[in-house]
Amino acid sequence: MSMGGTECEHRDLEYLGEQKSEEGSNKYYLCKSCKGVIIIAPNMRGAYFVKRAGS
Ligand SMILES: [Zn+2]
């Protein structure tokens, strides 16, 4: 699963958009480094990291 052995810190993010949810709006970001998707939920304590599954 790991490509280089170093853990990505998801610092280079590109804003993708947001999606309304029951608690507010989830914001979606694409990490340019690892191509993962980070979802930030407004009323949650942190961000979710979702590795991109091949489509
Ligand atoms: Zn990353």
mmCIF file of the protein (N, C-alpha, C, O) and its ligand, coordinates in Angstrom:
data_MODEL
# 
_entry.id   MODEL 
# 
loop_
_entity.id 
_entity.type 
_entity.pdbx_number_of_molecules 
1 polymer     1 
2 non-polymer 1 
# 
_entity_poly.entity_id                      1 
_entity_poly.type                           'polypeptide(L)' 
_entity_poly.nstd_linkage                   no 
_entity_poly.nstd_monomer                   no 
_entity_poly.pdbx_seq_one_letter_code       MSMGGTECEHRDLEYLGEQKSEEGSNKYYLCKSCKGVIIIAPNMRGAYFVKRAGS 
_entity_poly.pdbx_seq_one_letter_code_can   MSMGGTECEHRDLEYLGEQKSEEGSNKYYLCKSCKGVIIIAPNMRGAYFVKRAGS 
_entity_poly.pdbx_strand_id                 A 
# 
loop_
_entity_poly_seq.entity_id 
_entity_poly_seq.num 
_entity_poly_seq.mon_id 
_entity_poly_seq.hetero 
1 1  MET n 
1 2  SER n 
1 3  MET n 
1 4  GLY n 
1 5  GLY n 
1 6  THR n 
1 7  GLU n 
1 8  CYS n 
1 9  GLU n 
1 10 HIS n 
1 11 ARG n 
1 12 ASP n 
1 13 LEU n 
1 14 GLU n 
1 15 TYR n 
1 16 LEU n 
1 17 GLY n 
1 18 GLU n 
1 19 GLN n 
1 20 LYS n 
1 21 SER n 
1 22 GLU n 
1 23 GLU n 
1 24 GLY n 
1 25 SER n 
1 26 ASN n 
1 27 LYS n 
1 28 TYR n 
1 29 TYR n 
1 30 LEU n 
1 31 CYS n 
1 32 LYS n 
1 33 SER n 
1 34 CYS n 
1 35 LYS n 
1 36 GLY n 
1 37 VAL n 
1 38 ILE n 
1 39 ILE n 
1 40 ILE n 
1 41 ALA n 
1 42 PRO n 
1 43 ASN n 
1 44 MET n 
1 45 ARG n 
1 46 GLY n 
1 47 ALA n 
1 48 TYR n 
1 49 PHE n 
1 50 VAL n 
1 51 LYS n 
1 52 ARG n 
1 53 ALA n 
1 54 GLY n 
1 55 SER n 
# 
loop_
_struct_asym.id 
_struct_asym.entity_id 
A 1 
B 2 
# 
loop_
_chem_comp.id 
_chem_comp.type 
_chem_comp.mon_nstd_flag 
ALA 'L-peptide linking' y 
ARG 'L-peptide linking' y 
ASN 'L-peptide linking' y 
ASP 'L-peptide linking' y 
CYS 'L-peptide linking' y 
GLN 'L-peptide linking' y 
GLU 'L-peptide linking' y 
GLY 'peptide linking'   y 
HIS 'L-peptide linking' y 
ILE 'L-peptide linking' y 
LEU 'L-peptide linking' y 
LYS 'L-peptide linking' y 
MET 'L-peptide linking' y 
PHE 'L-peptide linking' y 
PRO 'L-peptide linking' y 
SER 'L-peptide linking' y 
THR 'L-peptide linking' y 
TYR 'L-peptide linking' y 
VAL 'L-peptide linking' y 
ZN  non-polymer         . 
# 
_pdbx_entity_nonpoly.entity_id   2 
_pdbx_entity_nonpoly.name        ? 
_pdbx_entity_nonpoly.comp_id     ZN 
# 
_pdbx_nonpoly_scheme.asym_id         B 
_pdbx_nonpoly_scheme.entity_id       2 
_pdbx_nonpoly_scheme.mon_id          ZN 
_pdbx_nonpoly_scheme.ndb_seq_num     1 
_pdbx_nonpoly_scheme.pdb_seq_num     101 
_pdbx_nonpoly_scheme.auth_seq_num    101 
_pdbx_nonpoly_scheme.pdb_mon_id      ZN 
_pdbx_nonpoly_scheme.auth_mon_id     ZN 
_pdbx_nonpoly_scheme.pdb_strand_id   A 
_pdbx_nonpoly_scheme.pdb_ins_code    . 
# 
loop_
_atom_site.group_PDB 
_atom_site.id 
_atom_site.type_symbol 
_atom_site.label_atom_id 
_atom_site.label_alt_id 
_atom_site.label_comp_id 
_atom_site.label_asym_id 
_atom_site.label_entity_id 
_atom_site.label_seq_id 
_atom_site.pdbx_PDB_ins_code 
_atom_site.Cartn_x 
_atom_site.Cartn_y 
_atom_site.Cartn_z 
_atom_site.occupancy 
_atom_site.B_iso_or_equiv 
_atom_site.pdbx_formal_charge 
_atom_site.auth_seq_id 
_atom_site.auth_comp_id 
_atom_site.auth_asym_id 
_atom_site.auth_atom_id 
_atom_site.pdbx_PDB_model_num 
ATOM   1   N  N  . MET A 1 1  ? 0.842   -1.197 0.000   1.00 0.00 ? 1   MET A N  1 
ATOM   2   C  CA . MET A 1 1  ? 0.000   0.000  0.000   1.00 0.00 ? 1   MET A CA 1 
ATOM   3   C  C  . MET A 1 1  ? 0.880   1.251  0.000   1.00 0.00 ? 1   MET A C  1 
ATOM   4   O  O  . MET A 1 1  ? 0.578   2.232  -0.678  1.00 0.00 ? 1   MET A O  1 
ATOM   5   N  N  . SER A 1 2  ? 1.957   1.205  0.758   1.00 0.00 ? 2   SER A N  1 
ATOM   6   C  CA . SER A 1 2  ? 2.847   2.348  0.794   1.00 0.00 ? 2   SER A CA 1 
ATOM   7   C  C  . SER A 1 2  ? 3.754   2.341  -0.426  1.00 0.00 ? 2   SER A C  1 
ATOM   8   O  O  . SER A 1 2  ? 4.205   1.285  -0.869  1.00 0.00 ? 2   SER A O  1 
ATOM   9   N  N  . MET A 1 3  ? 4.016   3.513  -0.958  1.00 0.00 ? 3   MET A N  1 
ATOM   10  C  CA . MET A 1 3  ? 4.797   3.574  -2.182  1.00 0.00 ? 3   MET A CA 1 
ATOM   11  C  C  . MET A 1 3  ? 6.279   3.781  -1.894  1.00 0.00 ? 3   MET A C  1 
ATOM   12  O  O  . MET A 1 3  ? 7.136   3.168  -2.531  1.00 0.00 ? 3   MET A O  1 
ATOM   13  N  N  . GLY A 1 4  ? 6.568   4.634  -0.948  1.00 0.00 ? 4   GLY A N  1 
ATOM   14  C  CA . GLY A 1 4  ? 7.970   4.936  -0.719  1.00 0.00 ? 4   GLY A CA 1 
ATOM   15  C  C  . GLY A 1 4  ? 8.427   4.687  0.707   1.00 0.00 ? 4   GLY A C  1 
ATOM   16  O  O  . GLY A 1 4  ? 9.612   4.808  1.019   1.00 0.00 ? 4   GLY A O  1 
ATOM   17  N  N  . GLY A 1 5  ? 7.493   4.341  1.561   1.00 0.00 ? 5   GLY A N  1 
ATOM   18  C  CA . GLY A 1 5  ? 7.853   4.086  2.933   1.00 0.00 ? 5   GLY A CA 1 
ATOM   19  C  C  . GLY A 1 5  ? 7.661   5.293  3.834   1.00 0.00 ? 5   GLY A C  1 
ATOM   20  O  O  . GLY A 1 5  ? 7.565   5.150  5.053   1.00 0.00 ? 5   GLY A O  1 
ATOM   21  N  N  . THR A 1 6  ? 7.604   6.488  3.238   1.00 0.00 ? 6   THR A N  1 
ATOM   22  C  CA . THR A 1 6  ? 7.369   7.671  4.052   1.00 0.00 ? 6   THR A CA 1 
ATOM   23  C  C  . THR A 1 6  ? 5.882   7.979  4.082   1.00 0.00 ? 6   THR A C  1 
ATOM   24  O  O  . THR A 1 6  ? 5.189   7.885  3.069   1.00 0.00 ? 6   THR A O  1 
ATOM   25  N  N  . GLU A 1 7  ? 5.417   8.340  5.237   1.00 0.00 ? 7   GLU A N  1 
ATOM   26  C  CA . GLU A 1 7  ? 3.991   8.614  5.386   1.00 0.00 ? 7   GLU A CA 1 
ATOM   27  C  C  . GLU A 1 7  ? 3.659   9.997  4.853   1.00 0.00 ? 7   GLU A C  1 
ATOM   28  O  O  . GLU A 1 7  ? 4.334   10.974 5.176   1.00 0.00 ? 7   GLU A O  1 
ATOM   29  N  N  . CYS A 1 8  ? 2.636   10.073 4.051   1.00 0.00 ? 8   CYS A N  1 
ATOM   30  C  CA . CYS A 1 8  ? 2.242   11.354 3.477   1.00 0.00 ? 8   CYS A CA 1 
ATOM   31  C  C  . CYS A 1 8  ? 1.554   12.212 4.540   1.00 0.00 ? 8   CYS A C  1 
ATOM   32  O  O  . CYS A 1 8  ? 0.707   11.736 5.296   1.00 0.00 ? 8   CYS A O  1 
ATOM   33  N  N  . GLU A 1 9  ? 1.931   13.459 4.575   1.00 0.00 ? 9   GLU A N  1 
ATOM   34  C  CA . GLU A 1 9  ? 1.329   14.366 5.555   1.00 0.00 ? 9   GLU A CA 1 
ATOM   35  C  C  . GLU A 1 9  ? 0.202   15.187 4.947   1.00 0.00 ? 9   GLU A C  1 
ATOM   36  O  O  . GLU A 1 9  ? -0.388  16.030 5.622   1.00 0.00 ? 9   GLU A O  1 
ATOM   37  N  N  . HIS A 1 10 ? -0.090  14.951 3.705   1.00 0.00 ? 10  HIS A N  1 
ATOM   38  C  CA . HIS A 1 10 ? -1.188  15.625 3.006   1.00 0.00 ? 10  HIS A CA 1 
ATOM   39  C  C  . HIS A 1 10 ? -1.105  17.145 3.129   1.00 0.00 ? 10  HIS A C  1 
ATOM   40  O  O  . HIS A 1 10 ? -2.053  17.797 3.568   1.00 0.00 ? 10  HIS A O  1 
ATOM   41  N  N  . ARG A 1 11 ? 0.010   17.682 2.747   1.00 0.00 ? 11  ARG A N  1 
ATOM   42  C  CA . ARG A 1 11 ? 0.186   19.134 2.871   1.00 0.00 ? 11  ARG A CA 1 
ATOM   43  C  C  . ARG A 1 11 ? -0.137  19.872 1.571   1.00 0.00 ? 11  ARG A C  1 
ATOM   44  O  O  . ARG A 1 11 ? -0.490  21.051 1.579   1.00 0.00 ? 11  ARG A O  1 
ATOM   45  N  N  . ASP A 1 12 ? -0.011  19.161 0.474   1.00 0.00 ? 12  ASP A N  1 
ATOM   46  C  CA . ASP A 1 12 ? -0.236  19.820 -0.807  1.00 0.00 ? 12  ASP A CA 1 
ATOM   47  C  C  . ASP A 1 12 ? -1.634  19.467 -1.304  1.00 0.00 ? 12  ASP A C  1 
ATOM   48  O  O  . ASP A 1 12 ? -1.822  18.511 -2.056  1.00 0.00 ? 12  ASP A O  1 
ATOM   49  N  N  . LEU A 1 13 ? -2.607  20.257 -0.867  1.00 0.00 ? 13  LEU A N  1 
ATOM   50  C  CA . LEU A 1 13 ? -3.997  19.923 -1.117  1.00 0.00 ? 13  LEU A CA 1 
ATOM   51  C  C  . LEU A 1 13 ? -4.628  20.806 -2.184  1.00 0.00 ? 13  LEU A C  1 
ATOM   52  O  O  . LEU A 1 13 ? -4.332  21.996 -2.293  1.00 0.00 ? 13  LEU A O  1 
ATOM   53  N  N  . GLU A 1 14 ? -5.488  20.199 -2.951  1.00 0.00 ? 14  GLU A N  1 
ATOM   54  C  CA . GLU A 1 14 ? -6.259  20.934 -3.942  1.00 0.00 ? 14  GLU A CA 1 
ATOM   55  C  C  . GLU A 1 14 ? -7.732  20.809 -3.576  1.00 0.00 ? 14  GLU A C  1 
ATOM   56  O  O  . GLU A 1 14 ? -8.245  19.708 -3.378  1.00 0.00 ? 14  GLU A O  1 
ATOM   57  N  N  . TYR A 1 15 ? -8.395  21.942 -3.490  1.00 0.00 ? 15  TYR A N  1 
ATOM   58  C  CA . TYR A 1 15 ? -9.802  21.935 -3.109  1.00 0.00 ? 15  TYR A CA 1 
ATOM   59  C  C  . TYR A 1 15 ? -10.660 21.372 -4.236  1.00 0.00 ? 15  TYR A C  1 
ATOM   60  O  O  . TYR A 1 15 ? -10.581 21.821 -5.379  1.00 0.00 ? 15  TYR A O  1 
ATOM   61  N  N  . LEU A 1 16 ? -11.468 20.396 -3.899  1.00 0.00 ? 16  LEU A N  1 
ATOM   62  C  CA . LEU A 1 16 ? -12.314 19.761 -4.914  1.00 0.00 ? 16  LEU A CA 1 
ATOM   63  C  C  . LEU A 1 16 ? -13.739 20.287 -4.873  1.00 0.00 ? 16  LEU A C  1 
ATOM   64  O  O  . LEU A 1 16 ? -14.377 20.458 -5.912  1.00 0.00 ? 16  LEU A O  1 
ATOM   65  N  N  . GLY A 1 17 ? -14.227 20.539 -3.685  1.00 0.00 ? 17  GLY A N  1 
ATOM   66  C  CA . GLY A 1 17 ? -15.608 20.995 -3.563  1.00 0.00 ? 17  GLY A CA 1 
ATOM   67  C  C  . GLY A 1 17 ? -16.189 20.545 -2.248  1.00 0.00 ? 17  GLY A C  1 
ATOM   68  O  O  . GLY A 1 17 ? -15.484 20.000 -1.399  1.00 0.00 ? 17  GLY A O  1 
ATOM   69  N  N  . GLU A 1 18 ? -17.455 20.769 -2.081  1.00 0.00 ? 18  GLU A N  1 
ATOM   70  C  CA . GLU A 1 18 ? -18.084 20.354 -0.843  1.00 0.00 ? 18  GLU A CA 1 
ATOM   71  C  C  . GLU A 1 18 ? -19.419 19.680 -1.124  1.00 0.00 ? 18  GLU A C  1 
ATOM   72  O  O  . GLU A 1 18 ? -20.024 19.837 -2.185  1.00 0.00 ? 18  GLU A O  1 
ATOM   73  N  N  . GLN A 1 19 ? -19.841 18.933 -0.133  1.00 0.00 ? 19  GLN A N  1 
ATOM   74  C  CA . GLN A 1 19 ? -21.078 18.185 -0.278  1.00 0.00 ? 19  GLN A CA 1 
ATOM   75  C  C  . GLN A 1 19 ? -21.886 18.337 0.998   1.00 0.00 ? 19  GLN A C  1 
ATOM   76  O  O  . GLN A 1 19 ? -21.373 18.138 2.098   1.00 0.00 ? 19  GLN A O  1 
ATOM   77  N  N  . LYS A 1 20 ? -23.131 18.685 0.844   1.00 0.00 ? 20  LYS A N  1 
ATOM   78  C  CA . LYS A 1 20 ? -23.983 18.869 2.017   1.00 0.00 ? 20  LYS A CA 1 
ATOM   79  C  C  . LYS A 1 20 ? -24.232 17.535 2.709   1.00 0.00 ? 20  LYS A C  1 
ATOM   80  O  O  . LYS A 1 20 ? -24.441 16.500 2.076   1.00 0.00 ? 20  LYS A O  1 
ATOM   81  N  N  . SER A 1 21 ? -24.200 17.605 4.021   1.00 0.00 ? 21  SER A N  1 
ATOM   82  C  CA . SER A 1 21 ? -24.509 16.418 4.802   1.00 0.00 ? 21  SER A CA 1 
ATOM   83  C  C  . SER A 1 21 ? -25.468 16.829 5.912   1.00 0.00 ? 21  SER A C  1 
ATOM   84  O  O  . SER A 1 21 ? -25.872 17.989 5.999   1.00 0.00 ? 21  SER A O  1 
ATOM   85  N  N  . GLU A 1 22 ? -25.820 15.891 6.740   1.00 0.00 ? 22  GLU A N  1 
ATOM   86  C  CA . GLU A 1 22 ? -26.776 16.196 7.809   1.00 0.00 ? 22  GLU A CA 1 
ATOM   87  C  C  . GLU A 1 22 ? -26.216 17.204 8.797   1.00 0.00 ? 22  GLU A C  1 
ATOM   88  O  O  . GLU A 1 22 ? -26.962 17.996 9.372   1.00 0.00 ? 22  GLU A O  1 
ATOM   89  N  N  . GLU A 1 23 ? -24.914 17.178 8.995   1.00 0.00 ? 23  GLU A N  1 
ATOM   90  C  CA . GLU A 1 23 ? -24.309 18.056 9.992   1.00 0.00 ? 23  GLU A CA 1 
ATOM   91  C  C  . GLU A 1 23 ? -23.802 19.358 9.417   1.00 0.00 ? 23  GLU A C  1 
ATOM   92  O  O  . GLU A 1 23 ? -23.434 20.267 10.162  1.00 0.00 ? 23  GLU A O  1 
ATOM   93  N  N  . GLY A 1 24 ? -23.777 19.461 8.107   1.00 0.00 ? 24  GLY A N  1 
ATOM   94  C  CA . GLY A 1 24 ? -23.235 20.668 7.489   1.00 0.00 ? 24  GLY A CA 1 
ATOM   95  C  C  . GLY A 1 24 ? -22.697 20.355 6.114   1.00 0.00 ? 24  GLY A C  1 
ATOM   96  O  O  . GLY A 1 24 ? -23.332 19.659 5.323   1.00 0.00 ? 24  GLY A O  1 
ATOM   97  N  N  . SER A 1 25 ? -21.531 20.872 5.843   1.00 0.00 ? 25  SER A N  1 
ATOM   98  C  CA . SER A 1 25 ? -20.924 20.608 4.553   1.00 0.00 ? 25  SER A CA 1 
ATOM   99  C  C  . SER A 1 25 ? -19.586 19.911 4.732   1.00 0.00 ? 25  SER A C  1 
ATOM   100 O  O  . SER A 1 25 ? -18.718 20.382 5.467   1.00 0.00 ? 25  SER A O  1 
ATOM   101 N  N  . ASN A 1 26 ? -19.433 18.806 4.064   1.00 0.00 ? 26  ASN A N  1 
ATOM   102 C  CA . ASN A 1 26 ? -18.141 18.145 4.033   1.00 0.00 ? 26  ASN A CA 1 
ATOM   103 C  C  . ASN A 1 26 ? -17.310 18.754 2.912   1.00 0.00 ? 26  ASN A C  1 
ATOM   104 O  O  . ASN A 1 26 ? -17.783 18.917 1.787   1.00 0.00 ? 26  ASN A O  1 
ATOM   105 N  N  . LYS A 1 27 ? -16.085 19.080 3.231   1.00 0.00 ? 27  LYS A N  1 
ATOM   106 C  CA . LYS A 1 27 ? -15.205 19.640 2.218   1.00 0.00 ? 27  LYS A CA 1 
ATOM   107 C  C  . LYS A 1 27 ? -14.228 18.578 1.741   1.00 0.00 ? 27  LYS A C  1 
ATOM   108 O  O  . LYS A 1 27 ? -13.659 17.824 2.530   1.00 0.00 ? 27  LYS A O  1 
ATOM   109 N  N  . TYR A 1 28 ? -14.054 18.541 0.447   1.00 0.00 ? 28  TYR A N  1 
ATOM   110 C  CA . TYR A 1 28 ? -13.214 17.524 -0.160  1.00 0.00 ? 28  TYR A CA 1 
ATOM   111 C  C  . TYR A 1 28 ? -11.952 18.145 -0.724  1.00 0.00 ? 28  TYR A C  1 
ATOM   112 O  O  . TYR A 1 28 ? -11.993 19.158 -1.423  1.00 0.00 ? 28  TYR A O  1 
ATOM   113 N  N  . TYR A 1 29 ? -10.838 17.522 -0.408  1.00 0.00 ? 29  TYR A N  1 
ATOM   114 C  CA . TYR A 1 29 ? -9.552  17.963 -0.937  1.00 0.00 ? 29  TYR A CA 1 
ATOM   115 C  C  . TYR A 1 29 ? -8.814  16.779 -1.536  1.00 0.00 ? 29  TYR A C  1 
ATOM   116 O  O  . TYR A 1 29 ? -8.922  15.646 -1.067  1.00 0.00 ? 29  TYR A O  1 
ATOM   117 N  N  . LEU A 1 30 ? -8.068  17.076 -2.578  1.00 0.00 ? 30  LEU A N  1 
ATOM   118 C  CA . LEU A 1 30 ? -7.214  16.056 -3.180  1.00 0.00 ? 30  LEU A CA 1 
ATOM   119 C  C  . LEU A 1 30 ? -5.780  16.333 -2.780  1.00 0.00 ? 30  LEU A C  1 
ATOM   120 O  O  . LEU A 1 30 ? -5.274  17.443 -2.944  1.00 0.00 ? 30  LEU A O  1 
ATOM   121 N  N  . CYS A 1 31 ? -5.142  15.320 -2.260  1.00 0.00 ? 31  CYS A N  1 
ATOM   122 C  CA . CYS A 1 31 ? -3.730  15.442 -1.946  1.00 0.00 ? 31  CYS A CA 1 
ATOM   123 C  C  . CYS A 1 31 ? -2.938  15.174 -3.215  1.00 0.00 ? 31  CYS A C  1 
ATOM   124 O  O  . CYS A 1 31 ? -3.030  14.098 -3.806  1.00 0.00 ? 31  CYS A O  1 
ATOM   125 N  N  . LYS A 1 32 ? -2.154  16.171 -3.626  1.00 0.00 ? 32  LYS A N  1 
ATOM   126 C  CA . LYS A 1 32 ? -1.400  16.014 -4.862  1.00 0.00 ? 32  LYS A CA 1 
ATOM   127 C  C  . LYS A 1 32 ? -0.232  15.058 -4.700  1.00 0.00 ? 32  LYS A C  1 
ATOM   128 O  O  . LYS A 1 32 ? 0.286   14.519 -5.678  1.00 0.00 ? 32  LYS A O  1 
ATOM   129 N  N  . SER A 1 33 ? 0.168   14.857 -3.476  1.00 0.00 ? 33  SER A N  1 
ATOM   130 C  CA . SER A 1 33 ? 1.323   13.997 -3.230  1.00 0.00 ? 33  SER A CA 1 
ATOM   131 C  C  . SER A 1 33 ? 0.975   12.519 -3.346  1.00 0.00 ? 33  SER A C  1 
ATOM   132 O  O  . SER A 1 33 ? 1.677   11.758 -4.012  1.00 0.00 ? 33  SER A O  1 
ATOM   133 N  N  . CYS A 1 34 ? -0.114  12.119 -2.694  1.00 0.00 ? 34  CYS A N  1 
ATOM   134 C  CA . CYS A 1 34 ? -0.438  10.703 -2.655  1.00 0.00 ? 34  CYS A CA 1 
ATOM   135 C  C  . CYS A 1 34 ? -1.717  10.378 -3.413  1.00 0.00 ? 34  CYS A C  1 
ATOM   136 O  O  . CYS A 1 34 ? -2.145  9.225  -3.461  1.00 0.00 ? 34  CYS A O  1 
ATOM   137 N  N  . LYS A 1 35 ? -2.324  11.404 -4.005  1.00 0.00 ? 35  LYS A N  1 
ATOM   138 C  CA . LYS A 1 35 ? -3.562  11.232 -4.766  1.00 0.00 ? 35  LYS A CA 1 
ATOM   139 C  C  . LYS A 1 35 ? -4.710  10.720 -3.915  1.00 0.00 ? 35  LYS A C  1 
ATOM   140 O  O  . LYS A 1 35 ? -5.660  10.126 -4.426  1.00 0.00 ? 35  LYS A O  1 
ATOM   141 N  N  . GLY A 1 36 ? -4.617  10.950 -2.637  1.00 0.00 ? 36  GLY A N  1 
ATOM   142 C  CA . GLY A 1 36 ? -5.691  10.566 -1.738  1.00 0.00 ? 36  GLY A CA 1 
ATOM   143 C  C  . GLY A 1 36 ? -6.699  11.682 -1.610  1.00 0.00 ? 36  GLY A C  1 
ATOM   144 O  O  . GLY A 1 36 ? -6.410  12.836 -1.927  1.00 0.00 ? 36  GLY A O  1 
ATOM   145 N  N  . VAL A 1 37 ? -7.872  11.339 -1.150  1.00 0.00 ? 37  VAL A N  1 
ATOM   146 C  CA . VAL A 1 37 ? -8.917  12.332 -0.938  1.00 0.00 ? 37  VAL A CA 1 
ATOM   147 C  C  . VAL A 1 37 ? -9.103  12.537 0.560   1.00 0.00 ? 37  VAL A C  1 
ATOM   148 O  O  . VAL A 1 37 ? -9.267  11.580 1.317   1.00 0.00 ? 37  VAL A O  1 
ATOM   149 N  N  . ILE A 1 38 ? -9.076  13.798 0.970   1.00 0.00 ? 38  ILE A N  1 
ATOM   150 C  CA . ILE A 1 38 ? -9.267  14.137 2.373   1.00 0.00 ? 38  ILE A CA 1 
ATOM   151 C  C  . ILE A 1 38 ? -10.643 14.776 2.521   1.00 0.00 ? 38  ILE A C  1 
ATOM   152 O  O  . ILE A 1 38 ? -10.977 15.724 1.810   1.00 0.00 ? 38  ILE A O  1 
ATOM   153 N  N  . ILE A 1 39 ? -11.418 14.262 3.428   1.00 0.00 ? 39  ILE A N  1 
ATOM   154 C  CA . ILE A 1 39 ? -12.749 14.801 3.682   1.00 0.00 ? 39  ILE A CA 1 
ATOM   155 C  C  . ILE A 1 39 ? -12.757 15.445 5.062   1.00 0.00 ? 39  ILE A C  1 
ATOM   156 O  O  . ILE A 1 39 ? -12.460 14.797 6.065   1.00 0.00 ? 39  ILE A O  1 
ATOM   157 N  N  . ILE A 1 40 ? -13.100 16.726 5.098   1.00 0.00 ? 40  ILE A N  1 
ATOM   158 C  CA . ILE A 1 40 ? -13.141 17.436 6.362   1.00 0.00 ? 40  ILE A CA 1 
ATOM   159 C  C  . ILE A 1 40 ? -14.590 17.708 6.734   1.00 0.00 ? 40  ILE A C  1 
ATOM   160 O  O  . ILE A 1 40 ? -15.297 18.450 6.051   1.00 0.00 ? 40  ILE A O  1 
ATOM   161 N  N  . ALA A 1 41 ? -15.013 17.100 7.820   1.00 0.00 ? 41  ALA A N  1 
ATOM   162 C  CA . ALA A 1 41 ? -16.384 17.246 8.272   1.00 0.00 ? 41  ALA A CA 1 
ATOM   163 C  C  . ALA A 1 41 ? -16.460 18.338 9.333   1.00 0.00 ? 41  ALA A C  1 
ATOM   164 O  O  . ALA A 1 41 ? -15.627 18.377 10.238  1.00 0.00 ? 41  ALA A O  1 
ATOM   165 N  N  . PRO A 1 42 ? -17.439 19.216 9.236   1.00 0.00 ? 42  PRO A N  1 
ATOM   166 C  CA . PRO A 1 42 ? -17.503 20.401 10.088  1.00 0.00 ? 42  PRO A CA 1 
ATOM   167 C  C  . PRO A 1 42 ? -17.692 20.094 11.567  1.00 0.00 ? 42  PRO A C  1 
ATOM   168 O  O  . PRO A 1 42 ? -17.101 20.763 12.414  1.00 0.00 ? 42  PRO A O  1 
ATOM   169 N  N  . ASN A 1 43 ? -18.483 19.120 11.882  1.00 0.00 ? 43  ASN A N  1 
ATOM   170 C  CA . ASN A 1 43 ? -18.785 18.859 13.287  1.00 0.00 ? 43  ASN A CA 1 
ATOM   171 C  C  . ASN A 1 43 ? -18.059 17.639 13.844  1.00 0.00 ? 43  ASN A C  1 
ATOM   172 O  O  . ASN A 1 43 ? -18.411 17.108 14.897  1.00 0.00 ? 43  ASN A O  1 
ATOM   173 N  N  . MET A 1 44 ? -17.057 17.221 13.121  1.00 0.00 ? 44  MET A N  1 
ATOM   174 C  CA . MET A 1 44 ? -16.268 16.107 13.604  1.00 0.00 ? 44  MET A CA 1 
ATOM   175 C  C  . MET A 1 44 ? -14.940 16.646 14.109  1.00 0.00 ? 44  MET A C  1 
ATOM   176 O  O  . MET A 1 44 ? -14.578 17.793 13.847  1.00 0.00 ? 44  MET A O  1 
ATOM   177 N  N  . ARG A 1 45 ? -14.235 15.819 14.823  1.00 0.00 ? 45  ARG A N  1 
ATOM   178 C  CA . ARG A 1 45 ? -13.005 16.311 15.437  1.00 0.00 ? 45  ARG A CA 1 
ATOM   179 C  C  . ARG A 1 45 ? -11.866 16.436 14.444  1.00 0.00 ? 45  ARG A C  1 
ATOM   180 O  O  . ARG A 1 45 ? -10.906 17.162 14.701  1.00 0.00 ? 45  ARG A O  1 
ATOM   181 N  N  . GLY A 1 46 ? -11.946 15.763 13.341  1.00 0.00 ? 46  GLY A N  1 
ATOM   182 C  CA . GLY A 1 46 ? -10.813 15.804 12.436  1.00 0.00 ? 46  GLY A CA 1 
ATOM   183 C  C  . GLY A 1 46 ? -11.203 15.542 11.016  1.00 0.00 ? 46  GLY A C  1 
ATOM   184 O  O  . GLY A 1 46 ? -12.368 15.669 10.638  1.00 0.00 ? 46  GLY A O  1 
ATOM   185 N  N  . ALA A 1 47 ? -10.230 15.179 10.238  1.00 0.00 ? 47  ALA A N  1 
ATOM   186 C  CA . ALA A 1 47 ? -10.440 14.938 8.829   1.00 0.00 ? 47  ALA A CA 1 
ATOM   187 C  C  . ALA A 1 47 ? -10.331 13.446 8.552   1.00 0.00 ? 47  ALA A C  1 
ATOM   188 O  O  . ALA A 1 47 ? -9.584  12.711 9.198   1.00 0.00 ? 47  ALA A O  1 
ATOM   189 N  N  . TYR A 1 48 ? -11.098 13.043 7.579   1.00 0.00 ? 48  TYR A N  1 
ATOM   190 C  CA . TYR A 1 48 ? -11.001 11.672 7.138   1.00 0.00 ? 48  TYR A CA 1 
ATOM   191 C  C  . TYR A 1 48 ? -10.086 11.609 5.936   1.00 0.00 ? 48  TYR A C  1 
ATOM   192 O  O  . TYR A 1 48 ? -10.120 12.477 5.064   1.00 0.00 ? 48  TYR A O  1 
ATOM   193 N  N  . PHE A 1 49 ? -9.287  10.596 5.900   1.00 0.00 ? 49  PHE A N  1 
ATOM   194 C  CA . PHE A 1 49 ? -8.475  10.373 4.720   1.00 0.00 ? 49  PHE A CA 1 
ATOM   195 C  C  . PHE A 1 49 ? -9.006  9.160  3.989   1.00 0.00 ? 49  PHE A C  1 
ATOM   196 O  O  . PHE A 1 49 ? -9.119  8.075  4.559   1.00 0.00 ? 49  PHE A O  1 
ATOM   197 N  N  . VAL A 1 50 ? -9.329  9.351  2.734   1.00 0.00 ? 50  VAL A N  1 
ATOM   198 C  CA . VAL A 1 50 ? -9.851  8.255  1.945   1.00 0.00 ? 50  VAL A CA 1 
ATOM   199 C  C  . VAL A 1 50 ? -8.937  8.028  0.754   1.00 0.00 ? 50  VAL A C  1 
ATOM   200 O  O  . VAL A 1 50 ? -8.849  8.862  -0.146  1.00 0.00 ? 50  VAL A O  1 
ATOM   201 N  N  . LYS A 1 51 ? -8.272  6.914  0.759   1.00 0.00 ? 51  LYS A N  1 
ATOM   202 C  CA . LYS A 1 51 ? -7.416  6.599  -0.357  1.00 0.00 ? 51  LYS A CA 1 
ATOM   203 C  C  . LYS A 1 51 ? -8.249  6.343  -1.583  1.00 0.00 ? 51  LYS A C  1 
ATOM   204 O  O  . LYS A 1 51 ? -9.265  5.649  -1.536  1.00 0.00 ? 51  LYS A O  1 
ATOM   205 N  N  . ARG A 1 52 ? -7.807  6.909  -2.675  1.00 0.00 ? 52  ARG A N  1 
ATOM   206 C  CA . ARG A 1 52 ? -8.558  6.763  -3.910  1.00 0.00 ? 52  ARG A CA 1 
ATOM   207 C  C  . ARG A 1 52 ? -8.581  5.335  -4.396  1.00 0.00 ? 52  ARG A C  1 
ATOM   208 O  O  . ARG A 1 52 ? -7.539  4.713  -4.603  1.00 0.00 ? 52  ARG A O  1 
ATOM   209 N  N  . ALA A 1 53 ? -9.763  4.832  -4.572  1.00 0.00 ? 53  ALA A N  1 
ATOM   210 C  CA . ALA A 1 53 ? -9.893  3.505  -5.163  1.00 0.00 ? 53  ALA A CA 1 
ATOM   211 C  C  . ALA A 1 53 ? -9.948  3.659  -6.667  1.00 0.00 ? 53  ALA A C  1 
ATOM   212 O  O  . ALA A 1 53 ? -10.534 4.614  -7.178  1.00 0.00 ? 53  ALA A O  1 
ATOM   213 N  N  . GLY A 1 54 ? -9.359  2.751  -7.358  1.00 0.00 ? 54  GLY A N  1 
ATOM   214 C  CA . GLY A 1 54 ? -9.375  2.846  -8.805  1.00 0.00 ? 54  GLY A CA 1 
ATOM   215 C  C  . GLY A 1 54 ? -10.781 2.748  -9.342  1.00 0.00 ? 54  GLY A C  1 
ATOM   216 O  O  . GLY A 1 54 ? -11.572 1.918  -8.893  1.00 0.00 ? 54  GLY A O  1 
ATOM   217 N  N  . SER A 1 55 ? -11.088 3.580  -10.286 1.00 0.00 ? 55  SER A N  1 
ATOM   218 C  CA . SER A 1 55 ? -12.447 3.582  -10.826 1.00 0.00 ? 55  SER A CA 1 
ATOM   219 C  C  . SER A 1 55 ? -12.496 2.785  -12.119 1.00 0.00 ? 55  SER A C  1 
ATOM   220 O  O  . SER A 1 55 ? -13.558 2.667  -12.732 1.00 0.00 ? 55  SER A O  1 
HETATM 221 ZN ZN . ZN  B 2 .  ? -1.244  12.767 0.946   1.00 0.00 2 101 ZN  A ZN 1 
# 
